[in-house]
Amino acid sequence: MKAWEENIRKVVPYVPGEQPQKAGIIKLNTNENPYPPSEAVERAWKDMEIEKLRLYPDPQAKLLVNALAKNYGLMPEQIFVGVGSDDVLAMSFLTFFNSKKPILFPDITYSFYDVWADLFRIPYKKMKLDENFHIKKEDYYQENGGIIFPNPNAPTGVEEEQEILEDILKKNSDVIVIIDEAYVDFGAKSARTLLEKYENLLVVQTFSKSRSMAGIRIGYAMGHSKLIKALQDVKYSYNSYTMNMPSILLGTKAIEEKEYFEMTIEKIIQTREKSKKELKKLGFSFPDSKANFIFATHEKYRAKDIFLYLKSKDIYVRYFPLERIDNYLRITIGTEEQMEALFHALYEFQKERE
Ligand SMILES: *Cc1c(COP(=O)(O)O)cnc(C)c1O
């Protein structure tokens, strides 16, 4: 080994779901929205003036921050925007998790958390979810350097009640508690309403799932202005342009399109509820999901075999070869037609094996 190799930062990177570039596949593996952004966003995209790209974007992304503040009834000082919620979350780890004590998160959760903790050299402890994939609140009563979990959780889709969140917030008033609400719009209750009561709460959301804009990379945090200021100071010490100009423009447009947003969400929720019934009929069981995916296991067949079979039929779902969940598939809710194609393939899979 060369001397300089010893000084290379070695990390095991996060592995995102496959993004196959093949046409005609059914993509139910990365929780994207099956519906496109609204027509108003499309018009804004087409009307964009290329000349504007000459200039640096507004470092504070005020247009978008103000639209988000108005939408949620918050002050602009309570909102931080970033390049996808992954950027917002990474900045939050860097900003708030500086204690020598370990941060806490569930053992089954978004697999980026331990990657950031390792990257930033933050000690951490994974708390085991119960057998129904619920958080045991007592696990979070111990001393710690901060707490983070998604609600609803990923990849399980399980929602925790507000009382659990409040209990954890109250018992941890000396650290920052981050709630990652990537999937909250699909029928769960947001912790945003708790912001007035708890200064140590940071709520993080994204445009990637419920707002049909994973490709534009917008995420945001909502919290006390002191937390937002701290996040901005870190962000501006790293790269002061939080967001590119097209993202600011199109993101603002998307936020203004409330009706379209609610309509697509409603369609996805309906398809999800119908899909729960179909999957049950096909022999699957799953924790009740409040997200745009279902985390399912089959009574007879191995998840990995089903995963490979579906892939051979150009239907992509997500399989995690990880402890406790290696017999589960995470299936994103697509359009009605896509789900019909999935159920048909699952039926064929079983028929071939009877
Ligand atoms: C998808 C996802 C994110 C990241 O989304 P961005 O595309 O970076 O905004 C964050 N947390 C969870 C739990 C997710 O599933």
PDBQT file of the ligand as one rigid body, heavy atoms in Angstrom, charges set to zero:
ROOT
HETATM    1  C1  LIG A 401     -36.360   8.852  -0.699  1.00  0.00    +0.000 C 
HETATM    2  C2  LIG A 401     -35.956   9.140   0.706  1.00  0.00    +0.000 A 
HETATM    3  C3  LIG A 401     -35.169  10.252   1.039  1.00  0.00    +0.000 A 
HETATM    4  C4  LIG A 401     -34.409  11.070   0.024  1.00  0.00    +0.000 C 
HETATM    5  O1  LIG A 401     -35.082  11.690  -0.891  1.00  0.00    +0.000 OA
HETATM    6  P1  LIG A 401     -34.443  12.800  -1.830  1.00  0.00    +0.000 P 
HETATM    7  O2  LIG A 401     -34.733  12.318  -3.198  1.00  0.00    +0.000 OA
HETATM    8  O3  LIG A 401     -32.987  12.948  -1.560  1.00  0.00    +0.000 OA
HETATM    9  O4  LIG A 401     -35.194  14.011  -1.450  1.00  0.00    +0.000 OA
HETATM   10  C5  LIG A 401     -34.922  10.520   2.362  1.00  0.00    +0.000 A 
HETATM   11  N1  LIG A 401     -35.395   9.731   3.322  1.00  0.00    +0.000 NA
HETATM   12  C6  LIG A 401     -36.123   8.641   3.055  1.00  0.00    +0.000 A 
HETATM   13  C7  LIG A 401     -36.614   7.789   4.166  1.00  0.00    +0.000 C 
HETATM   14  C8  LIG A 401     -36.410   8.314   1.733  1.00  0.00    +0.000 A 
HETATM   15  O5  LIG A 401     -37.078   7.200   1.461  1.00  0.00    +0.000 OA
ENDROOT
TORSDOF 0
